[in-house]
Amino acid sequence: MSQRIVECVPNFSEGRDSFKIQQITDAITSVPGIRLLSVEPGADTHRTVVTFVGNPDAVAEAAFRGIARAAQVIDMSQHKGAHPRMGATDVCPFVPVQGITMAECAEIARQVGARVGEELGIPVYLYEAAASNPERKNLADIRRGEYEGLDKKLSDPHWHPDFGPAKLNSRSGATVIGAREFLIAYNITLNSSDKQHATDIAFELREKGRVARAGRIHPYYFKGTKLAYAPGAFPCGSCSFVGKTYPEISDHCTQSHSYDLGALLQANEIDPAQLSGKNVFRPGKFKECKAIGWYVDEFKRAQISINLTNYKITPAHAVLEEARKLAAERGLVVTGSEIVGLVPYPALLESGKFYLQKQGRALGIPVEDILRTAVFSMGLADIAPFDMQKKLIGLPVDAQNALVQMPVRALADEVSRDTPAPGGGSIAALAGALGASLASMVANLTHGKEGTEEKDPALNRIAERAQVLKDQLLSGVDDDTNAFNAFMEARRLPQGTPEEKARRLLQMQQGMKIAIDVPWRTAQASFEAMLLAKEVSALGNPNSITDAAVGMQMAFAGIRGALWNVSINLKDIRDPAYVSEMQSRVEVLLRKAEATLSEGGSFIDARILEMISKSKKA
């Protein structure tokens, strides 16, 4: 059963006093099982974003303790900052990471919200997946009016809190608690100190758009004249069309511009049934994107502050590229960008691939290189260092004592010692990984060169797949040793009684099947690597043909070595049907590998002889 992991990202309205921030994070980490991932204070925003993970119960308790301590050390009546806020703990979302559903996270939010309201006397609003009604789903709608308008909001029956008293807690304000998908807090930095420059671009990017204008809208749209609805005149915010009725303009927006005018108006707090004299709006460019502009005195620059609420729909690199285009139209330059808090590893990986494709480069390079491309291309280290180990959630990492982390000499020494593991299985996996690496190398060396245009798609496919196999086989280096160790541990189990003997035998048989499965997967992956090396020997740069040849030979060594390990372990299995099936699989795969090696080797030898012959004639 997979581990259940929840992420919590509370935002506290304190970004300047490190002692107060430390008290809050100490309260959070006082709960056993909590892992504090990041603490990111901002002096100008006067806000700290804290990220931690753990099992559901631990995260719920840690969130409550953090909120309780924030209520003790933060006085909202004295708070001023650039970021919108309404409470000491402004917002506290729970995010499903592994082995838990969004519905379960919403229930955690309700439970914590009830405790905060009852035990701390703080008004609590539920949002996103935990929202009590659709009008409270959006954080911006709940927070509108901020702390200064909270007293009035609480007196409105329509805005009574979900938990806690319907009266102002002047010290703590109110807290918004909910469950949501992973949100990327992303800021784009401009070479300007004018907040309005950032705001003008932010309004173009965000989903809810902006007030439509006409006249002097270039280069800065905000300088144009606002459009408004009037009886018999319903202008379109996206073009020059003017409808005579609301149904006519609504149909026009749907058919000509593919957006729901009613939804757009409601997002901007306008009732479609009462439009006379109201501003016309036009939508922004990106779904699941919220954005505002602000000035950060620490950097002496304006930023476009963005929340990407679903990076799978709107990735950060897409917003950045559009921001660069809009900035250039306004005579501005995007100097870089920053990610506040953490970012999912797959999100940055896709950004890296996007920029590699723009550069015309193959995507089959090491993951670290792809991620580094994203960091450089997006300017993520423009205003602060970007530590991938700390900023990326879900980044694949090797175990601290992994064999593959050893220097080559140290690994060779370790293999040479008088211990049964690491042994042939681990080295077979390493051989396969090196074969895949060489296949990727030849593909990358050839891709994108003059005259390779027709081959490039195949070369890119080979390089990408070879990288996946390389990483899989490198994991097999340690997997093989771990599988053997698990079998040895089962052998050490007590066998003093019939029950103990039966349990020991069962676990030994299970351990041995794992010890067979690991090299079998090594053999399969190595065979695929071998096929890629053979294929790239024909497609790649002729000067690299021997690299492809060595890759094919190394991959075959991985296959042959792994299959020998499968076969030797079958002698200890007491399941005849399983043994027969695995022996048949071994025989079939070995025949295929030997045929591939013979065919590929013959081709390579002939190609080399041809190159020698041509060289002599020249």
N, C-alpha and C positions, 0 to 999 in steps of 0.2 A: 504494500500500500504506500502510495507516494506521500511525502511529507506535506502537511497543510501549512501554507505560508500566506500571511496577509501583510501588506505594506500599509503604513499609516504616514500621512504627510501633513501634520498640523502646522499652521502658519501662526506665529505668535507676534503680537504688536510690540516688539522690542528688538531693535537692531543695533543699539549703541552701547548698552551696558553689559559687558561680558560676564560680570558676576551674576546678574539676573538670568542671563541666558544659560549659564552653567547650572544654576539652581533648577531650572526647568528640565534640562537634559539629564541631570542627576536623578530627578524624580522619575523620569521615563526609564532610565537604565537600572533603576533599583528593582525592577521586576525581572526575575530569573527568566532566561530564554530570549531576552530582547537583544537584538543586534542593531546598534546605532550606525546608520550608513552615512549620513551627512548632516552637518549643521551649517547653514549658510545665512549669516546675518548681512543686512544691508543698512548702512547708516542713513542714507538719504530716504530710502523707503521706510525706515524705522520698523523693520520687519525681519523676522528670522524664519526660514523654512527648515524644518527638521524632518528627516526621513528615517524611519526605523522599520524593522520587520521582525516577525516571530510567528508563533502559532496563534490561532484566533483568541484564545483566552488571555494569553500573555499580552497581546497587542491591545485588547480592550482595556485591561487593567492599566497598562502603561499610558494609554491615551488619557484615561481619567486622571491619573496622577499628574500628568503634564499639565492638563487643563486646570486642575486644582492649584498647583504651584504657580501657574501663570496668574491666576486670580489673586494670589497673595502678593506677588512682586510687581505687577503691572497696574498702573493707575491710568485708565483711559481718559479721565478728565484732563490729564496733562499731556495727552499724546498728540503729536503732529508728525505727519510723514507723507511722502509722495504717493504711497500705495493706498487704494481704497480699503477701508476697514470699518468694522463695527464692534469689535470686541477684543479683549486681551488675548484670548484664543479666537482668532478671526474665523478660521475655517479648519475643520478636521475631517478629511476624507479617509475612508478605508478602501483599499484597492486589492482585488483578488490577484494573487501571484501564482500560486500553485496548489492544486488539490482542494480548491474552495470556489464556490460559485458567487456570482454577484448578489444573488438573493440572500445568501448567508452573510455577506458583508453588509448588506442593508440592514439585516437583523442586528448585527453587532452595533451599527450606527444608532439604531433605535434604543438598544439597551444602554449604551454609553450616554446617549442623549437624555434618557430618563434619569440616570444617576446624576448627571450634571445639573439638570433642572431641580431635582428633589433635594440632593445633598448640598449643592453649592449655591442654590438660589439664583442661577443664571438663566435667562431666557434662551431657549434653544430652538432653532429652526432646522428642519430636515430638508436635504436637497438631493438632486440627481436621483439615483436608483432608490434612495430611502424616502423620497419626497412624499408628503402626505396628500398632496394634490398637484396637478400639472402646473399650476401657477407658481409653485415653489420649487420647481425642478432646477431652474437656472439660478446660479449663485449671484449673478449680477442683479437679478430682479429682487432677490431677498436683501442684498446689501445696499440697494439704492437708497440714498439719503444718508448712508453711513452712520457713524456713531452720533453725529450731531442731530440727525433726524430720527434717532431711535425712540426717543420719548413719545414723539407724535405717532410713530408707526405702532408702537405697543398699545396705544390708546384706541387704535382702530380695530374693531372686532374682526375685520377681514384679515388682520395681520397679527392676531393673537399667536403666541409661540406654540410650537408642538409640545414642548415640555417647559417647566419652570414658570415663574410668575410673569404676568402680563404687565410688568412695571419695570421702569428703568433701574438697572443696577449700575449706578454712576461710575463705579470703580472698574467693573469687569465688562460692561456693555453686554452684548449678546454673542452667542456662538452659533455657527452654522456647521452641522455635522451630517455626513452622508456617505454614500458609496458610489464610486465612479470607476470608469476605465482609467488606464494609466494616462496621466496628463503631463505633457511636456511643457514646462515653463521656459520660454525661449525669448531672449531679447536680442534685437538687431540694433547695432550701434551706428550712428551717423557722424559725419565730420561737421556737425553743427551743434551749437548750444541752444538753438531755438526749439523749444518744446513743440511749437505749432508745426514745424517741419515734420517732426515725427508723427504727430497726430494726423496730419494730412495723409500720410502714407498708410498709417494704421487703419484709418477709416476706409481706404480702398481695399485693404486686405481682408478685414473681418467679415464674417458671414452676415451680420446684421446691417452692414453697409453704412450709408450716410445720407444726409439731406441732399437732394438733387439741386443743382445750380445751373445757371446759364450765364452767358456773357463772358466775362474775363476769367475763364477757368484754367488757363494755361499760363505759366507752368504750375501754378498752385490753385488747385480746385477750390479751396476754401475762400478765395477772393471773388468768386462769382456771386451772382444774385440768386438768393434762395427761390425755389419754385414752390408754389402753394396751390391747393385745390380751390376752385370756385364753382358756383352753380353753372352747370353746362360746360365746364372746362376742367378736364381731368388729364393733366400732362403725364407723359411717361417719363420716369426718371432715368431711363436708359437710352432714349432716342428723342427725336423731335415730335413724335406722334402725340396728338391731343384728342382724347376721347370725349364724347358728349355725356356719357354716363359712367358710373362706377363699373357695371357689368362689362361695358365696352372696353375700358382700360384694363380691367382684370383679365379679360380674354386675350387682349393684345399682349400683355406681359407673359402670359402662359404660352401663347403660340409663337411669338416673335423672339422672346428672350428666355423661355423655359424656366420661369420662376413663379411662385405663388405670391401674388401681390398681397393678399390678405394676411398670409403668414409673415411677410416682411413688415407690414404695417404693425401688426400685433407685437412683433419682436421689438419694435421701436415705440411701444406704448400708445399706439393710435388705433382708435376704433374705426374699422372700415365703414361703419354705418353713420359716422359723424365726421365727414372729411372736410366740409367747407371751412376754409381758412387754415387748414392744417398743412404742414410741410409735406412735400413730395419726397419720397425716399427711393434710392436705388441700391441694389444689393452689392455686397462686396464680392471678392473674387474666390474666396475659399470657404467651403463647408467646414464645420467643426473647428472654427478659428475665431478666437476672441482677441481683440487688440486695442491698445490705447497708446498714446504718446506721453513721454515724460522726460524731464531733465534730471540727470544724475550729477550732482555737484562733485562727487568723488572722482568722476571721470572727465568732468567739464564738457560733457557731451549729452546730446539728446538720444533717447533710445525708443524704439518701437517695442513695447512690452506685449508679448503674445502668449496666449494659452492655446495649445493644440490639444483639443479634447479627444481626438481620435487620430493618432499619427498614421494609422493604416489608410485613412481616407485622405488626409492632408499631411504629407510629410514636411519636416522642417526645411529641407533643401528646396522644395517647390516654393514655399513662402519666401525664402531668402532670395531666390533668383528673381521672383517678381518684385520684391522690395528693391533689389539692385537696379532693376529696369526703371521702376518708378522714381527712384532716387536720381538716376542719371537724367531723366526727363526734367527734373527740377534743379539740375545743376549741383546735386549732392552726391556724396560718395558713401557707400556702406564700408566702414572700416573693419568690421568684423561682427561677430555675434557671440552670445554666451548661453549656455544651458544652466538654468538655476535648479539645483537639486540633481536628481538622477535622470538618466535616459535609458530606455530599454536597448540592450545590445543590438537586436535586429533592426531598430530604427536607424542607428548610426551606420550599421553595415549597409543598409540600402542607400543611404546618402553617399557613402563612399563609392558604391557601385555606380551610382548616377554620375558622379564626377569622373570616374574612370571611363565611362562610356562617352562622356563629352570630350574627353581627351583622346578618344580613339584607341584606348588601351584594352588589353584583354582583362577579363575579370578573374581569371584563374591565378591569383597571387595569394600569398599568405593573408589570413584574416587580419593580422596586425597591420599589414601594409594597407589594406582596404580602409580600416578604421583611421589610420594616420592620414590617408588621402582626404577623408571626410573632415578631420580636424583642421588640416591645412586649408582646404577649399572653402570651408565655412568660417574661417577665422575664429575658431572657438577659443583660441588662446590669446585673443587680441587684448583683453583687459585683465585676464587672470590666467594662471596656468591651468591646463586641462589634463588631469590625471585619469587616464582611461580605467585604471584599476579601481579608482574610487568613484568615478562618475557613471560607469556603465553597470546596469543591473542585468544579471544573466550572462555576463561575459564568461565563456568557457575557460576554465583554469585547471591546470594539472594539480594533483595533490602535492603537498609540500615536499614529501620525500619520494616523488615519482622518479622512476628510472630515467624517463625521457628528459628530466631536468638536469641530469648529470652531464658533465663534459665528456667528450668521446673517450678520452683516456680513462677517466674514472669508471665509465660504464664497462669498458673492456676489462679493466682490472676487476670489477665486481663480478663479471661473468666468469673470469678465470679462477675465482676462489673455490675452495672445497665445499661449496654449498650447492644443492640441486637446483636452486632458483636464484636469479634468473638463468634460464637455460635455452635450449634450442627453440622452444615456442616463442619466447620473447625475441630472439634473434631473427626468427622467420618473419615475425611481424615487422621488425625494423628493416629487414631486407625488402619486404613488400613496400614499405613506406618510401624507401629510397628509390625504388623503381617508379612509383607514382610521382615522386618529386622530379625525376629526370624527364618523365613524359611531359609534365607541366613546364619544365624549363625549356625544352625544345619548342613547345607550342608558343610560349611567351617570346622566345627569341625570334620566332618567325612572324608572329602576328603583327599586322600594321605596317609591314615593310612594303616598299615599292613592288608592285606586281602581285601582291598576295590577296588582293581584294576578294577574289572568289573563294579563296581558302579560309579567310578570316573567321567566318561563322563556325566552321568545323574546328579550327584551331582554338577559338574561344571556348567552345564546348569541351574540348579535350582538357584544356588548362583548368577550367572550373571543376570538372568532375575529378580530375587528378588531385586537386587540392582537397576535395572532400575525402577521397580515399586515403590520401596521405595522413590527414588528421585522424581518420578512423583507425588506420593501422598503427599510428603512434600510440593511440590509446590501448591498442592490443598488446603493446610491449609490456605494459603494467598489468593489463587484464590477465595475461597468461600466467604471470608470476602469482597474482592474487588468487587465481583459480586453483593453482597447485597448492598454495598455502592453505586454502579452505579445505581441500581434500586431506591434507596432513593434519589439520586440526580435528577433523572428523575421526581420523584414525586414533587420535589420542583420547577419545571419549572412553569413559569407564565401560567395562564389559563383565562386571562381576555377577550380574543376574541375567536371566533370559530376556527380561524387558530391556535392560541396558544393551545387551548384545543386539537385539532387534533394532533399537533406536540407532545404535552406532552403525549397523550395516545399512540402514535406510539413508542416513546422512552421508555415508561414504559413497553409496551409489548415486545420490543426488550430486555430490561434489564431483564425482568422476564424470558425470554427464556434462556438468559445467566445464570441466577441464577438457572435454571433447568439443563442446560447442564453441569455445573461444578460438582454438586453432582452426576449426572448420570455417568460422567467419573470416579468419585471417586468410585462409586459402581462397575463399570466394572473392574477397576484396583484392587480393594480390592478382588473381586471374583477370579481374576487370582492369587493374592497372597494367597488366601485361598486354592486354588487347589495345589499350590506349597508346602504349609505347610502340607497339607494332604499327598502329595506324599513323602515328605522327612521324614514324621513320620514313613513310612515303610522302607525307605532306610537308614536313619540316625542311628547314634550310639544310642542303646537302652537307654543309660543313659540320653539322651537328648530328649526322646520322649515327656516329659511334656513341653519342650520348643516349640516343634512343635505343641503340643496341644494348648498351650496358643496363639501361632501365628495364628492358625486356628480360634480360638475363637475371637481374636482381629480383624482379617480380616472380620469375619462375622459381628462383631459390626460395622465395617466401611461400610459394604454393607447395613445392616439394617438401620443404621442412615442416610446414604446418600439417600436411597430410600424413607424414610419418608420425607426428605427434598424435593425430587422431587415431591412427591404426594401432599404435602401441597401447593406447589407453582403452581400446575396445576389449582387450583381453580380460579386463577386470569387471566388465559389465555382465550382469546375470540375466539380462533381458534379450533372449535370442532374436526376437523380431527387430528390436532396435539395432542390434549388432549387424544383422543381415542388411538392413536398410542403409546404414552408414557405410558399410563396406561397398555396397553398390554405388553410392554417391561418390565415394573416394575414387573408385575405378573410373567412373565416367568423367569426373573433373580432371583426373590425371591424364587420361587419353586426350582430352581437349587441349590441356596445357602443353603436352608434348608435341601435338600436331601444330599448335600455334608457334612454339619455339622453333620447330623445324622449318616451317614455312617462312616465318619472319627472319630467321637466321639466313636461310638461303637467299632471300630477297636482298638482305643487307650485304651479304658477301658479294653477290653479283653486282650490286650498286657500287661497292667500293672498288671492285676490279675494273668496272667501267670508268670510274673516276681516275684510277691509276693509268688506264690506257689512254684516256684523253689527255692526261697530263704529259705523258711521254711524247705523244704526237705534237703537242704544243711546243 
